[in-house]
Amino acid sequence: MRQNLLLVTASLLALVATAPASAADLGAPVYNKAPMMMPGLYDWSGLYVGINGGGGSSHNCWNYLYDPPSSIAEGCHNATGATFGGQIGYRWQASNWVFGLEGQGNWADFSGGNISQYWVDYDNNSKINSFGLITGQIGYAWNNVLLYVKGGAAVVGSNLDMRYSGYQIASASTTQWGGTIGTGLEIGFAPNWSIGFEYNHLFMGDRDTSLLESGRYVTKTDRISQDIDMALVRLNYKFGGSGY
């Protein structure tokens, strides 16, 4: 009996002696960090609407048609001022390339004039009231930064008049179609929102315009050429999924 008790005691002592070593063999617990969430790529695809504002200058040259097609230069002037409007468009993105169609309509107040070099003491004046653009776009995106070029058709509404000592003698209102090219940089700064900076040049060409006295009697006819340059700041909101 005594021998059995000694044998059990020796076994328990051996078990206690080996327990710490077995625990040490397990090593310290390992904790794995959760993977970092990487921001997604900005998506330029979808329907968008926005507003724009800025300034512009229209270069206008008047030539008096005294015996068409013969003409006499009356001089040129710049009509400058501010503009405000809106745009709506749709874009498609393929990898880094972005394609789009856009319509834009703006109120404008570009005005200016010069003293006629032919009709002494008479002023020729131009005022652009509105314009519209229908354009296609192609651009390249670096995630949320988009650089693009655009081109298409332009339509401009203008008021033209001749004055003597500040009094209007004859006038005309015109709607003229032409072309436009431009370039822009747009930055997505929040989900669905982007801000852009854009330059446009409008080629309006030449137009023969008759200025009427009292809205009925032709006072003179001029061949008027017109080109327009504009710088705009744009704010767009894209519908659908967020930009990121």
Secondary structure, 3 states (H helix, E strand, C coil): CHHHHHHHHHHHHHHHHHHHHHHHHCCCCCCCCCCCCCCCCCCCCEEEEEEEEEEEEEEEEEEEEEECCEEEEEEEEEEEEEEEEEEEEEEEEECCEEEEEEEEEEEEEEEEEEECCCCCCEEEEEEEEEEEEEEEEEEEEECCEEEEEEEEEEEEEEEEEEEECCEEEEEEEEEEEEEEEEEEEEEEEECCEEEEEEEEEEEEEEEEEEEEECCCEEEEEEEEEEEEEEEEEEEEEECCCCCC
